[in-house]
Amino acid sequence: MFALGRLLFIGFIVLTVIYVCLSLYSRAVRRGKLRAEWHEGPQDIDKETFVDQGLAEYDTSLRRKLILGVYVVPVIVVSVIIYLTNFS
């Protein structure tokens, strides 16, 4: 039981680090695309307001929620491997 707890604790920490890094990277890429879009299009509003509005839309987007798969997919894979190893 202690080994399972240790696996879950370390796995959670590793997945959290991966999630934070992936989330920050994705947000930075989106910020860069918004700045490029602002430079190419009509500049009706200032750049920072345009980027802030775009990032607000990004925060509610499906892509942002898909990054949470970093937690779900590895847990399912490990669970299936443990099940197949022990009960097959």
Secondary structure as UniProt FT lines:
FT   HELIX           2..40
FT   HELIX           47..59
FT   HELIX           62..66
FT   TURN            67..68
FT   HELIX           69..87
//
